[in-house]
Amino acid sequence: MAAGVRELELNVDIAHRVAVYLREWGNDAYVLPSTIPPHYHADAFVALHSDGNDDRSARGYKIATYWRDWVAS
């Protein structure tokens, strides 16, 4: 928890804002639970995390990939 906000609350808020933005650009976007439903089909999955750091000047993102069939399992 930072500044009274839990990571879960922050990430859900960001996810919904990003979904609205994507829809405004003509995309389908859904906010799913942390466990993707079996056999869910999508072109992309994005997982949000708010990693903490004692260095308050730290900024950025990280990308992790796992190549497999596009059907969730």
PDB file of N, CA, C, O and CB in Angstrom:
ATOM      1  N   MET A   1       0.850  -1.165   0.000  1.00  0.00           N
ATOM      2  CA  MET A   1       0.000   0.000   0.000  1.00  0.00           C
ATOM      3  C   MET A   1       0.900   1.233   0.000  1.00  0.00           C
ATOM      4  O   MET A   1       1.880   1.303   0.742  1.00  0.00           O
ATOM      5  CB  MET A   1      -0.970  -0.005   1.222  1.00  0.00           C
ATOM      6  N   ALA A   2       0.555   2.192  -0.835  1.00  0.00           N
ATOM      7  CA  ALA A   2       1.294   3.451  -0.884  1.00  0.00           C
ATOM      8  C   ALA A   2       0.292   4.589  -0.941  1.00  0.00           C
ATOM      9  O   ALA A   2      -0.652   4.560  -1.731  1.00  0.00           O
ATOM     10  CB  ALA A   2       2.266   3.498  -2.105  1.00  0.00           C
ATOM     11  N   ALA A   3       0.499   5.578  -0.112  1.00  0.00           N
ATOM     12  CA  ALA A   3      -0.389   6.745  -0.052  1.00  0.00           C
ATOM     13  C   ALA A   3      -1.844   6.322   0.151  1.00  0.00           C
ATOM     14  O   ALA A   3      -2.762   6.981  -0.338  1.00  0.00           O
ATOM     15  CB  ALA A   3      -0.260   7.583  -1.336  1.00  0.00           C
ATOM     16  N   GLY A   4      -2.049   5.219   0.873  1.00  0.00           N
ATOM     17  CA  GLY A   4      -3.401   4.764   1.173  1.00  0.00           C
ATOM     18  C   GLY A   4      -4.093   4.032   0.039  1.00  0.00           C
ATOM     19  O   GLY A   4      -5.286   3.744   0.131  1.00  0.00           O
ATOM     20  N   VAL A   5      -3.367   3.726  -1.033  1.00  0.00           N
ATOM     21  CA  VAL A   5      -3.959   3.037  -2.192  1.00  0.00           C
ATOM     22  C   VAL A   5      -3.312   1.670  -2.332  1.00  0.00           C
ATOM     23  O   VAL A   5      -2.087   1.549  -2.349  1.00  0.00           O
ATOM     24  CB  VAL A   5      -3.778   3.870  -3.505  1.00  0.00           C
ATOM     25  N   ARG A   6      -4.148   0.640  -2.433  1.00  0.00           N
ATOM     26  CA  ARG A   6      -3.635  -0.714  -2.633  1.00  0.00           C
ATOM     27  C   ARG A   6      -3.328  -0.938  -4.115  1.00  0.00           C
ATOM     28  O   ARG A   6      -3.980  -0.356  -4.982  1.00  0.00           O
ATOM     29  CB  ARG A   6      -4.652  -1.769  -2.122  1.00  0.00           C
ATOM     30  N   GLU A   7      -2.333  -1.782  -4.402  1.00  0.00           N
ATOM     31  CA  GLU A   7      -1.948  -2.076  -5.783  1.00  0.00           C
ATOM     32  C   GLU A   7      -3.147  -2.548  -6.598  1.00  0.00           C
ATOM     33  O   GLU A   7      -3.326  -2.127  -7.741  1.00  0.00           O
ATOM     34  CB  GLU A   7      -0.841  -3.136  -5.817  1.00  0.00           C
ATOM     35  N   LEU A   8      -3.963  -3.414  -6.020  1.00  0.00           N
ATOM     36  CA  LEU A   8      -5.130  -3.932  -6.725  1.00  0.00           C
ATOM     37  C   LEU A   8      -6.055  -2.802  -7.174  1.00  0.00           C
ATOM     38  O   LEU A   8      -6.484  -2.765  -8.327  1.00  0.00           O
ATOM     39  CB  LEU A   8      -5.893  -4.911  -5.835  1.00  0.00           C
ATOM     40  N   GLU A   9      -6.360  -1.881  -6.257  1.00  0.00           N
ATOM     41  CA  GLU A   9      -7.257  -0.773  -6.582  1.00  0.00           C
ATOM     42  C   GLU A   9      -6.681   0.098  -7.695  1.00  0.00           C
ATOM     43  O   GLU A   9      -7.401   0.492  -8.612  1.00  0.00           O
ATOM     44  CB  GLU A   9      -7.524   0.076  -5.338  1.00  0.00           C
ATOM     45  N   LEU A  10      -5.397   0.397  -7.616  1.00  0.00           N
ATOM     46  CA  LEU A  10      -4.741   1.209  -8.629  1.00  0.00           C
ATOM     47  C   LEU A  10      -4.775   0.519  -9.988  1.00  0.00           C
ATOM     48  O   LEU A  10      -5.115   1.142 -10.995  1.00  0.00           O
ATOM     49  CB  LEU A  10      -3.299   1.504  -8.222  1.00  0.00           C
ATOM     50  N   ASN A  11      -4.425  -0.762 -10.020  1.00  0.00           N
ATOM     51  CA  ASN A  11      -4.363  -1.481 -11.288  1.00  0.00           C
ATOM     52  C   ASN A  11      -5.731  -1.655 -11.931  1.00  0.00           C
ATOM     53  O   ASN A  11      -5.849  -1.567 -13.154  1.00  0.00           O
ATOM     54  CB  ASN A  11      -3.730  -2.830 -11.079  1.00  0.00           C
ATOM     55  N   VAL A  12      -6.768  -1.901 -11.133  1.00  0.00           N
ATOM     56  CA  VAL A  12      -8.119  -2.032 -11.683  1.00  0.00           C
ATOM     57  C   VAL A  12      -8.564  -0.695 -12.274  1.00  0.00           C
ATOM     58  O   VAL A  12      -9.164  -0.663 -13.348  1.00  0.00           O
ATOM     59  CB  VAL A  12      -9.120  -2.508 -10.589  1.00  0.00           C
ATOM     60  N   ASP A  13      -8.279   0.398 -11.588  1.00  0.00           N
ATOM     61  CA  ASP A  13      -8.618   1.724 -12.109  1.00  0.00           C
ATOM     62  C   ASP A  13      -7.904   1.978 -13.440  1.00  0.00           C
ATOM     63  O   ASP A  13      -8.526   2.422 -14.405  1.00  0.00           O
ATOM     64  CB  ASP A  13      -8.246   2.819 -11.084  1.00  0.00           C
ATOM     65  N   ILE A  14      -6.614   1.699 -13.487  1.00  0.00           N
ATOM     66  CA  ILE A  14      -5.845   1.896 -14.722  1.00  0.00           C
ATOM     67  C   ILE A  14      -6.386   1.002 -15.833  1.00  0.00           C
ATOM     68  O   ILE A  14      -6.528   1.449 -16.971  1.00  0.00           O
ATOM     69  CB  ILE A  14      -4.344   1.604 -14.485  1.00  0.00           C
ATOM     70  N   ALA A  15      -6.690  -0.252 -15.518  1.00  0.00           N
ATOM     71  CA  ALA A  15      -7.205  -1.188 -16.529  1.00  0.00           C
ATOM     72  C   ALA A  15      -8.495  -0.668 -17.158  1.00  0.00           C
ATOM     73  O   ALA A  15      -8.658  -0.720 -18.377  1.00  0.00           O
ATOM     74  CB  ALA A  15      -7.450  -2.573 -15.905  1.00  0.00           C
ATOM     75  N   HIS A  16      -9.396  -0.175 -16.344  1.00  0.00           N
ATOM     76  CA  HIS A  16     -10.656   0.350 -16.880  1.00  0.00           C
ATOM     77  C   HIS A  16     -10.426   1.603 -17.721  1.00  0.00           C
ATOM     78  O   HIS A  16     -11.089   1.785 -18.742  1.00  0.00           O
ATOM     79  CB  HIS A  16     -11.630   0.659 -15.738  1.00  0.00           C
ATOM     80  N   ARG A  17      -9.514   2.457 -17.317  1.00  0.00           N
ATOM     81  CA  ARG A  17      -9.196   3.657 -18.104  1.00  0.00           C
ATOM     82  C   ARG A  17      -8.579   3.282 -19.453  1.00  0.00           C
ATOM     83  O   ARG A  17      -8.926   3.867 -20.479  1.00  0.00           O
ATOM     84  CB  ARG A  17      -8.235   4.575 -17.321  1.00  0.00           C
ATOM     85  N   VAL A  18      -7.673   2.317 -19.451  1.00  0.00           N
ATOM     86  CA  VAL A  18      -7.048   1.877 -20.700  1.00  0.00           C
ATOM     87  C   VAL A  18      -8.088   1.226 -21.609  1.00  0.00           C
ATOM     88  O   VAL A  18      -8.069   1.444 -22.821  1.00  0.00           O
ATOM     89  CB  VAL A  18      -5.889   0.892 -20.415  1.00  0.00           C
ATOM     90  N   ALA A  19      -8.991   0.434 -21.044  1.00  0.00           N
ATOM     91  CA  ALA A  19     -10.042  -0.207 -21.850  1.00  0.00           C
ATOM     92  C   ALA A  19     -10.917   0.845 -22.526  1.00  0.00           C
ATOM     93  O   ALA A  19     -11.262   0.695 -23.698  1.00  0.00           O
ATOM     94  CB  ALA A  19     -10.913  -1.136 -20.973  1.00  0.00           C
ATOM     95  N   VAL A  20     -11.279   1.901 -21.810  1.00  0.00           N
ATOM     96  CA  VAL A  20     -12.074   2.985 -22.406  1.00  0.00           C
ATOM     97  C   VAL A  20     -11.303   3.617 -23.555  1.00  0.00           C
ATOM     98  O   VAL A  20     -11.864   3.837 -24.629  1.00  0.00           O
ATOM     99  CB  VAL A  20     -12.435   4.058 -21.343  1.00  0.00           C
ATOM    100  N   TYR A  21     -10.037   3.908 -23.346  1.00  0.00           N
ATOM    101  CA  TYR A  21      -9.191   4.502 -24.375  1.00  0.00           C
ATOM    102  C   TYR A  21      -9.132   3.608 -25.615  1.00  0.00           C
ATOM    103  O   TYR A  21      -9.283   4.092 -26.737  1.00  0.00           O
ATOM    104  CB  TYR A  21      -7.776   4.748 -23.827  1.00  0.00           C
ATOM    105  N   LEU A  22      -8.915   2.320 -25.419  1.00  0.00           N
ATOM    106  CA  LEU A  22      -8.837   1.387 -26.544  1.00  0.00           C
ATOM    107  C   LEU A  22     -10.168   1.312 -27.303  1.00  0.00           C
ATOM    108  O   LEU A  22     -10.184   1.254 -28.533  1.00  0.00           O
ATOM    109  CB  LEU A  22      -8.438  -0.007 -26.045  1.00  0.00           C
ATOM    110  N   ARG A  23     -11.261   1.315 -26.572  1.00  0.00           N
ATOM    111  CA  ARG A  23     -12.580   1.286 -27.218  1.00  0.00           C
ATOM    112  C   ARG A  23     -12.817   2.547 -28.036  1.00  0.00           C
ATOM    113  O   ARG A  23     -13.409   2.483 -29.113  1.00  0.00           O
ATOM    114  CB  ARG A  23     -13.688   1.128 -26.169  1.00  0.00           C
ATOM    115  N   GLU A  24     -12.365   3.689 -27.538  1.00  0.00           N
ATOM    116  CA  GLU A  24     -12.510   4.946 -28.280  1.00  0.00           C
ATOM    117  C   GLU A  24     -11.777   4.901 -29.612  1.00  0.00           C
ATOM    118  O   GLU A  24     -12.137   5.611 -30.551  1.00  0.00           O
ATOM    119  CB  GLU A  24     -11.993   6.114 -27.449  1.00  0.00           C
ATOM    120  N   TRP A  25     -10.755   4.071 -29.690  1.00  0.00           N
ATOM    121  CA  TRP A  25      -9.987   3.902 -30.928  1.00  0.00           C
ATOM    122  C   TRP A  25     -10.537   2.757 -31.784  1.00  0.00           C
ATOM    123  O   TRP A  25      -9.913   2.364 -32.769  1.00  0.00           O
ATOM    124  CB  TRP A  25      -8.511   3.645 -30.602  1.00  0.00           C
ATOM    125  N   GLY A  26     -11.697   2.224 -31.411  1.00  0.00           N
ATOM    126  CA  GLY A  26     -12.359   1.209 -32.225  1.00  0.00           C
ATOM    127  C   GLY A  26     -11.966  -0.222 -31.927  1.00  0.00           C
ATOM    128  O   GLY A  26     -12.253  -1.120 -32.718  1.00  0.00           O
ATOM    129  N   ASN A  27     -11.319  -0.447 -30.806  1.00  0.00           N
ATOM    130  CA  ASN A  27     -10.905  -1.804 -30.429  1.00  0.00           C
ATOM    131  C   ASN A  27     -11.895  -2.418 -29.451  1.00  0.00           C
ATOM    132  O   ASN A  27     -12.643  -1.707 -28.781  1.00  0.00           O
ATOM    133  CB  ASN A  27      -9.496  -1.790 -29.813  1.00  0.00           C
ATOM    134  N   ASP A  28     -11.893  -3.733 -29.377  1.00  0.00           N
ATOM    135  CA  ASP A  28     -12.587  -4.431 -28.301  1.00  0.00           C
ATOM    136  C   ASP A  28     -11.600  -4.522 -27.148  1.00  0.00           C
ATOM    137  O   ASP A  28     -10.434  -4.857 -27.358  1.00  0.00           O
ATOM    138  CB  ASP A  28     -13.102  -5.864 -28.753  1.00  0.00           C
ATOM    139  N   ALA A  29     -12.043  -4.233 -25.948  1.00  0.00           N
ATOM    140  CA  ALA A  29     -11.170  -4.313 -24.780  1.00  0.00           C
ATOM    141  C   ALA A  29     -12.000  -4.749 -23.584  1.00  0.00           C
ATOM    142  O   ALA A  29     -13.083  -4.217 -23.340  1.00  0.00           O
ATOM    143  CB  ALA A  29     -10.466  -2.950 -24.503  1.00  0.00           C
ATOM    144  N   TYR A  30     -11.489  -5.710 -22.848  1.00  0.00           N
ATOM    145  CA  TYR A  30     -12.195  -6.266 -21.698  1.00  0.00           C
ATOM    146  C   TYR A  30     -11.248  -6.332 -20.513  1.00  0.00           C
ATOM    147  O   TYR A  30     -10.077  -6.678 -20.666  1.00  0.00           O
ATOM    148  CB  TYR A  30     -12.768  -7.667 -22.019  1.00  0.00           C
ATOM    149  N   VAL A  31     -11.745  -6.007 -19.351  1.00  0.00           N
ATOM    150  CA  VAL A  31     -10.976  -6.164 -18.115  1.00  0.00           C
ATOM    151  C   VAL A  31     -11.374  -7.513 -17.534  1.00  0.00           C
ATOM    152  O   VAL A  31     -12.527  -7.730 -17.161  1.00  0.00           O
ATOM    153  CB  VAL A  31     -11.243  -4.976 -17.087  1.00  0.00           C
ATOM    154  N   LEU A  32     -10.408  -8.408 -17.464  1.00  0.00           N
ATOM    155  CA  LEU A  32     -10.647  -9.781 -17.011  1.00  0.00           C
ATOM    156  C   LEU A  32     -10.105  -9.985 -15.603  1.00  0.00           C
ATOM    157  O   LEU A  32      -9.308  -9.183 -15.117  1.00  0.00           O
ATOM    158  CB  LEU A  32     -10.003 -10.791 -17.977  1.00  0.00           C
ATOM    159  N   PRO A  33     -10.538 -11.056 -14.951  1.00  0.00           N
ATOM    160  CA  PRO A  33      -9.933 -11.398 -13.652  1.00  0.00           C
ATOM    161  C   PRO A  33      -8.474 -11.803 -13.861  1.00  0.00           C
ATOM    162  O   PRO A  33      -8.039 -12.021 -14.992  1.00  0.00           O
ATOM    163  CB  PRO A  33     -10.727 -12.551 -12.949  1.00  0.00           C
ATOM    164  N   SER A  34      -7.739 -11.899 -12.788  1.00  0.00           N
ATOM    165  CA  SER A  34      -6.314 -12.216 -12.907  1.00  0.00           C
ATOM    166  C   SER A  34      -6.065 -13.590 -13.517  1.00  0.00           C
ATOM    167  O   SER A  34      -4.999 -13.825 -14.086  1.00  0.00           O
ATOM    168  CB  SER A  34      -5.657 -12.143 -11.549  1.00  0.00           C
ATOM    169  N   THR A  35      -7.017 -14.489 -13.410  1.00  0.00           N
ATOM    170  CA  THR A  35      -6.914 -15.790 -14.069  1.00  0.00           C
ATOM    171  C   THR A  35      -7.785 -15.744 -15.315  1.00  0.00           C
ATOM    172  O   THR A  35      -9.005 -15.600 -15.223  1.00  0.00           O
ATOM    173  CB  THR A  35      -7.346 -16.964 -13.112  1.00  0.00           C
ATOM    174  N   ILE A  36      -7.160 -15.865 -16.474  1.00  0.00           N
ATOM    175  CA  ILE A  36      -7.890 -15.790 -17.740  1.00  0.00           C
ATOM    176  C   ILE A  36      -8.773 -17.028 -17.876  1.00  0.00           C
ATOM    177  O   ILE A  36      -8.308 -18.148 -17.667  1.00  0.00           O
ATOM    178  CB  ILE A  36      -6.907 -15.672 -18.952  1.00  0.00           C
ATOM    179  N   PRO A  37     -10.033 -16.830 -18.222  1.00  0.00           N
ATOM    180  CA  PRO A  37     -10.929 -17.977 -18.375  1.00  0.00           C
ATOM    181  C   PRO A  37     -10.395 -18.969 -19.418  1.00  0.00           C
ATOM    182  O   PRO A  37      -9.836 -18.550 -20.432  1.00  0.00           O
ATOM    183  CB  PRO A  37     -12.335 -17.499 -18.773  1.00  0.00           C
ATOM    184  N   PRO A  38     -10.560 -20.267 -19.183  1.00  0.00           N
ATOM    185  CA  PRO A  38     -10.086 -21.277 -20.141  1.00  0.00           C
ATOM    186  C   PRO A  38     -10.670 -21.037 -21.537  1.00  0.00           C
ATOM    187  O   PRO A  38     -11.844 -20.699 -21.689  1.00  0.00           O
ATOM    188  CB  PRO A  38     -10.457 -22.692 -19.652  1.00  0.00           C
ATOM    189  N   HIS A  39      -9.835 -21.219 -22.530  1.00  0.00           N
ATOM    190  CA  HIS A  39     -10.214 -21.129 -23.943  1.00  0.00           C
ATOM    191  C   HIS A  39     -10.632 -19.727 -24.369  1.00  0.00           C
ATOM    192  O   HIS A  39     -11.298 -19.570 -25.392  1.00  0.00           O
ATOM    193  CB  HIS A  39     -11.334 -22.086 -24.228  1.00  0.00           C
ATOM    194  N   TYR A  40     -10.253 -18.707 -23.604  1.00  0.00           N
ATOM    195  CA  TYR A  40     -10.552 -17.322 -23.968  1.00  0.00           C
ATOM    196  C   TYR A  40      -9.645 -16.939 -25.136  1.00  0.00           C
ATOM    197  O   TYR A  40      -8.439 -17.174 -25.073  1.00  0.00           O
ATOM    198  CB  TYR A  40     -10.350 -16.347 -22.745  1.00  0.00           C
ATOM    199  N   HIS A  41     -10.191 -16.364 -26.183  1.00  0.00           N
ATOM    200  CA  HIS A  41      -9.421 -15.983 -27.366  1.00  0.00           C
ATOM    201  C   HIS A  41      -9.177 -14.476 -27.346  1.00  0.00           C
ATOM    202  O   HIS A  41     -10.089 -13.696 -27.073  1.00  0.00           O
ATOM    203  CB  HIS A  41     -10.159 -16.403 -28.671  1.00  0.00           C
ATOM    204  N   ALA A  42      -7.953 -14.078 -27.633  1.00  0.00           N
ATOM    205  CA  ALA A  42      -7.625 -12.652 -27.715  1.00  0.00           C
ATOM    206  C   ALA A  42      -6.377 -12.478 -28.556  1.00  0.00           C
ATOM    207  O   ALA A  42      -5.553 -13.387 -28.657  1.00  0.00           O
ATOM    208  CB  ALA A  42      -7.422 -12.037 -26.303  1.00  0.00           C
ATOM    209  N   ASP A  43      -6.242 -11.314 -29.157  1.00  0.00           N
ATOM    210  CA  ASP A  43      -5.025 -10.994 -29.901  1.00  0.00           C
ATOM    211  C   ASP A  43      -3.888 -10.605 -28.966  1.00  0.00           C
ATOM    212  O   ASP A  43      -2.716 -10.777 -29.300  1.00  0.00           O
ATOM    213  CB  ASP A  43      -5.292  -9.866 -30.892  1.00  0.00           C
ATOM    214  N   ALA A  44      -4.238 -10.081 -27.795  1.00  0.00           N
ATOM    215  CA  ALA A  44      -3.215  -9.675 -26.823  1.00  0.00           C
ATOM    216  C   ALA A  44      -3.796  -9.720 -25.418  1.00  0.00           C
ATOM    217  O   ALA A  44      -4.982  -9.467 -25.209  1.00  0.00           O
ATOM    218  CB  ALA A  44      -2.678  -8.253 -27.142  1.00  0.00           C
ATOM    219  N   PHE A  45      -2.944 -10.045 -24.470  1.00  0.00           N
ATOM    220  CA  PHE A  45      -3.279  -9.978 -23.054  1.00  0.00           C
ATOM    221  C   PHE A  45      -2.273  -9.032 -22.413  1.00  0.00           C
ATOM    222  O   PHE A  45      -1.078  -9.106 -22.701  1.00  0.00           O
ATOM    223  CB  PHE A  45      -3.258 -11.407 -22.373  1.00  0.00           C
ATOM    224  N   VAL A  46      -2.746  -8.149 -21.550  1.00  0.00           N
ATOM    225  CA  VAL A  46      -1.868  -7.214 -20.842  1.00  0.00           C
ATOM    226  C   VAL A  46      -2.112  -7.386 -19.351  1.00  0.00           C
ATOM    227  O   VAL A  46      -3.247  -7.292 -18.884  1.00  0.00           O
ATOM    228  CB  VAL A  46      -2.121  -5.727 -21.291  1.00  0.00           C
ATOM    229  N   ALA A  47      -1.052  -7.636 -18.613  1.00  0.00           N
ATOM    230  CA  ALA A  47      -1.142  -7.751 -17.152  1.00  0.00           C
ATOM    231  C   ALA A  47      -0.542  -6.486 -16.547  1.00  0.00           C
ATOM    232  O   ALA A  47       0.577  -6.105 -16.892  1.00  0.00           O
ATOM    233  CB  ALA A  47      -0.401  -9.043 -16.624  1.00  0.00           C
ATOM    234  N   LEU A  48      -1.272  -5.839 -15.654  1.00  0.00           N
ATOM    235  CA  LEU A  48      -0.795  -4.622 -15.009  1.00  0.00           C
ATOM    236  C   LEU A  48      -0.263  -4.937 -13.617  1.00  0.00           C
ATOM    237  O   LEU A  48      -0.857  -5.711 -12.867  1.00  0.00           O
ATOM    238  CB  LEU A  48      -1.917  -3.575 -14.930  1.00  0.00           C
ATOM    239  N   HIS A  49       0.861  -4.327 -13.293  1.00  0.00           N
ATOM    240  CA  HIS A  49       1.453  -4.453 -11.968  1.00  0.00           C
ATOM    241  C   HIS A  49       2.000  -3.086 -11.580  1.00  0.00           C
ATOM    242  O   HIS A  49       2.453  -2.334 -12.444  1.00  0.00           O
ATOM    243  CB  HIS A  49       2.578  -5.552 -11.936  1.00  0.00           C
ATOM    244  N   SER A  50       1.965  -2.764 -10.324  1.00  0.00           N
ATOM    245  CA  SER A  50       2.538  -1.514  -9.827  1.00  0.00           C
ATOM    246  C   SER A  50       3.687  -1.872  -8.903  1.00  0.00           C
ATOM    247  O   SER A  50       3.520  -1.969  -7.687  1.00  0.00           O
ATOM    248  CB  SER A  50       1.465  -0.634  -9.088  1.00  0.00           C
ATOM    249  N   ASP A  51       4.840  -2.064  -9.488  1.00  0.00           N
ATOM    250  CA  ASP A  51       5.999  -2.471  -8.707  1.00  0.00           C
ATOM    251  C   ASP A  51       6.543  -1.287  -7.906  1.00  0.00           C
ATOM    252  O   ASP A  51       6.682  -0.182  -8.430  1.00  0.00           O
ATOM    253  CB  ASP A  51       7.094  -3.049  -9.625  1.00  0.00           C
ATOM    254  N   GLY A  52       6.840  -1.527  -6.660  1.00  0.00           N
ATOM    255  CA  GLY A  52       7.380  -0.479  -5.811  1.00  0.00           C
ATOM    256  C   GLY A  52       8.888  -0.366  -5.945  1.00  0.00           C
ATOM    257  O   GLY A  52       9.564  -1.302  -6.372  1.00  0.00           O
ATOM    258  N   ASN A  53       9.403   0.799  -5.570  1.00  0.00           N
ATOM    259  CA  ASN A  53      10.838   1.029  -5.590  1.00  0.00           C
ATOM    260  C   ASN A  53      11.136   2.152  -4.608  1.00  0.00           C
ATOM    261  O   ASN A  53      10.425   3.157  -4.579  1.00  0.00           O
ATOM    262  CB  ASN A  53      11.348   1.377  -7.033  1.00  0.00           C
ATOM    263  N   ASP A  54      12.172   1.991  -3.812  1.00  0.00           N
ATOM    264  CA  ASP A  54      12.540   3.037  -2.863  1.00  0.00           C
ATOM    265  C   ASP A  54      13.075   4.285  -3.566  1.00  0.00           C
ATOM    266  O   ASP A  54      13.048   5.375  -2.994  1.00  0.00           O
ATOM    267  CB  ASP A  54      13.578   2.511  -1.885  1.00  0.00           C
ATOM    268  N   ASP A  55      13.556   4.137  -4.788  1.00  0.00           N
ATOM    269  CA  ASP A  55      14.042   5.271  -5.575  1.00  0.00           C
ATOM    270  C   ASP A  55      12.839   5.937  -6.241  1.00  0.00           C
ATOM    271  O   ASP A  55      12.327   5.439  -7.244  1.00  0.00           O
ATOM    272  CB  ASP A  55      15.104   4.816  -6.645  1.00  0.00           C
ATOM    273  N   ARG A  56      12.392   7.058  -5.685  1.00  0.00           N
ATOM    274  CA  ARG A  56      11.178   7.715  -6.173  1.00  0.00           C
ATOM    275  C   ARG A  56      11.347   8.307  -7.567  1.00  0.00           C
ATOM    276  O   ARG A  56      10.357   8.705  -8.181  1.00  0.00           O
ATOM    277  CB  ARG A  56      10.762   8.804  -5.213  1.00  0.00           C
ATOM    278  N   SER A  57      12.568   8.377  -8.086  1.00  0.00           N
ATOM    279  CA  SER A  57      12.773   8.891  -9.443  1.00  0.00           C
ATOM    280  C   SER A  57      12.658   7.779 -10.492  1.00  0.00           C
ATOM    281  O   SER A  57      12.666   8.057 -11.691  1.00  0.00           O
ATOM    282  CB  SER A  57      14.145   9.568  -9.548  1.00  0.00           C
ATOM    283  N   ALA A  58      12.551   6.534 -10.050  1.00  0.00           N
ATOM    284  CA  ALA A  58      12.469   5.405 -10.975  1.00  0.00           C
ATOM    285  C   ALA A  58      11.149   5.456 -11.739  1.00  0.00           C
ATOM    286  O   ALA A  58      10.087   5.648 -11.146  1.00  0.00           O
ATOM    287  CB  ALA A  58      12.605   4.061 -10.217  1.00  0.00           C
ATOM    288  N   ARG A  59      11.221   5.285 -13.040  1.00  0.00           N
ATOM    289  CA  ARG A  59      10.042   5.289 -13.906  1.00  0.00           C
ATOM    290  C   ARG A  59      10.256   4.251 -14.993  1.00  0.00           C
ATOM    291  O   ARG A  59      11.388   3.849 -15.262  1.00  0.00           O
ATOM    292  CB  ARG A  59       9.784   6.708 -14.524  1.00  0.00           C
ATOM    293  N   GLY A  60       9.179   3.821 -15.609  1.00  0.00           N
ATOM    294  CA  GLY A  60       9.338   2.935 -16.752  1.00  0.00           C
ATOM    295  C   GLY A  60       8.377   1.783 -16.739  1.00  0.00           C
ATOM    296  O   GLY A  60       7.360   1.802 -16.046  1.00  0.00           O
ATOM    297  N   TYR A  61       8.706   0.794 -17.503  1.00  0.00           N
ATOM    298  CA  TYR A  61       7.874  -0.384 -17.651  1.00  0.00           C
ATOM    299  C   TYR A  61       8.777  -1.565 -17.938  1.00  0.00           C
ATOM    300  O   TYR A  61       9.968  -1.411 -18.208  1.00  0.00           O
ATOM    301  CB  TYR A  61       6.818  -0.199 -18.772  1.00  0.00           C
ATOM    302  N   LYS A  62       8.193  -2.732 -17.875  1.00  0.00           N
ATOM    303  CA  LYS A  62       8.924  -3.931 -18.256  1.00  0.00           C
ATOM    304  C   LYS A  62       8.004  -4.811 -19.080  1.00  0.00           C
ATOM    305  O   LYS A  62       6.783  -4.772 -18.924  1.00  0.00           O
ATOM    306  CB  LYS A  62       9.457  -4.692 -17.008  1.00  0.00           C
ATOM    307  N   ILE A  63       8.583  -5.583 -19.936  1.00  0.00           N
ATOM    308  CA  ILE A  63       7.819  -6.469 -20.813  1.00  0.00           C
ATOM    309  C   ILE A  63       8.307  -7.892 -20.592  1.00  0.00           C
ATOM    310  O   ILE A  63       9.509  -8.155 -20.580  1.00  0.00           O
ATOM    311  CB  ILE A  63       7.962  -6.051 -22.315  1.00  0.00           C
ATOM    312  N   ALA A  64       7.369  -8.796 -20.420  1.00  0.00           N
ATOM    313  CA  ALA A  64       7.687 -10.213 -20.315  1.00  0.00           C
ATOM    314  C   ALA A  64       6.808 -10.947 -21.319  1.00  0.00           C
ATOM    315  O   ALA A  64       5.607 -10.691 -21.407  1.00  0.00           O
ATOM    316  CB  ALA A  64       7.469 -10.754 -18.850  1.00  0.00           C
ATOM    317  N   THR A  65       7.397 -11.840 -22.058  1.00  0.00           N
ATOM    318  CA  THR A  65       6.620 -12.579 -23.054  1.00  0.00           C
ATOM    319  C   THR A  65       6.724 -14.070 -22.796  1.00  0.00           C
ATOM    320  O   THR A  65       7.703 -14.564 -22.236  1.00  0.00           O
ATOM    321  CB  THR A  65       7.100 -12.249 -24.480  1.00  0.00           C
ATOM    322  N   TYR A  66       5.711 -14.750 -23.210  1.00  0.00           N
ATOM    323  CA  TYR A  66       5.693 -16.196 -23.155  1.00  0.00           C
ATOM    324  C   TYR A  66       4.952 -16.627 -24.411  1.00  0.00           C
ATOM    325  O   TYR A  66       3.734 -16.466 -24.486  1.00  0.00           O
ATOM    326  CB  TYR A  66       5.011 -16.748 -21.825  1.00  0.00           C
ATOM    327  N   TRP A  67       5.635 -17.155 -25.371  1.00  0.00           N
ATOM    328  CA  TRP A  67       5.028 -17.504 -26.652  1.00  0.00           C
ATOM    329  C   TRP A  67       4.382 -18.873 -26.563  1.00  0.00           C
ATOM    330  O   TRP A  67       5.017 -19.851 -26.170  1.00  0.00           O
ATOM    331  CB  TRP A  67       6.072 -17.477 -27.780  1.00  0.00           C
ATOM    332  N   ARG A  68       3.132 -18.927 -26.926  1.00  0.00           N
ATOM    333  CA  ARG A  68       2.381 -20.182 -26.923  1.00  0.00           C
ATOM    334  C   ARG A  68       1.170 -20.004 -27.823  1.00  0.00           C
ATOM    335  O   ARG A  68       1.013 -18.957 -28.451  1.00  0.00           O
ATOM    336  CB  ARG A  68       1.951 -20.595 -25.472  1.00  0.00           C
ATOM    337  N   ASP A  69       0.318 -21.010 -27.892  1.00  0.00           N
ATOM    338  CA  ASP A  69      -0.937 -20.862 -28.617  1.00  0.00           C
ATOM    339  C   ASP A  69      -1.709 -19.688 -28.073  1.00  0.00           C
ATOM    340  O   ASP A  69      -1.587 -19.354 -26.895  1.00  0.00           O
ATOM    341  CB  ASP A  69      -1.774 -22.137 -28.532  1.00  0.00           C
ATOM    342  N   TRP A  70      -2.499 -19.060 -28.909  1.00  0.00           N
ATOM    343  CA  TRP A  70      -3.252 -17.894 -28.470  1.00  0.00           C
ATOM    344  C   TRP A  70      -4.504 -18.259 -27.687  1.00  0.00           C
ATOM    345  O   TRP A  70      -5.227 -17.372 -27.234  1.00  0.00           O
ATOM    346  CB  TRP A  70      -3.628 -17.056 -29.656  1.00  0.00           C
ATOM    347  N   VAL A  71      -4.770 -19.538 -27.523  1.00  0.00           N
ATOM    348  CA  VAL A  71      -5.898 -19.971 -26.707  1.00  0.00           C
ATOM    349  C   VAL A  71      -5.406 -20.085 -25.269  1.00  0.00           C
ATOM    350  O   VAL A  71      -4.423 -20.773 -24.994  1.00  0.00           O
ATOM    351  CB  VAL A  71      -6.496 -21.335 -27.220  1.00  0.00           C
ATOM    352  N   ALA A  72      -6.091 -19.409 -24.358  1.00  0.00           N
ATOM    353  CA  ALA A  72      -5.697 -19.476 -22.958  1.00  0.00           C
ATOM    354  C   ALA A  72      -5.895 -20.893 -22.431  1.00  0.00           C
ATOM    355  O   ALA A  72      -6.853 -21.579 -22.790  1.00  0.00           O
ATOM    356  CB  ALA A  72      -6.501 -18.465 -22.115  1.00  0.00           C
ATOM    357  N   SER A  73      -4.991 -21.304 -21.592  1.00  0.00           N
ATOM    358  CA  SER A  73      -5.118 -22.650 -21.028  1.00  0.00           C
ATOM    359  C   SER A  73      -4.852 -22.606 -19.533  1.00  0.00           C
ATOM    360  O   SER A  73      -4.909 -23.639 -18.865  1.00  0.00           O
ATOM    361  CB  SER A  73      -4.148 -23.637 -21.722  1.00  0.00           C
TER     362      SER A  73
END
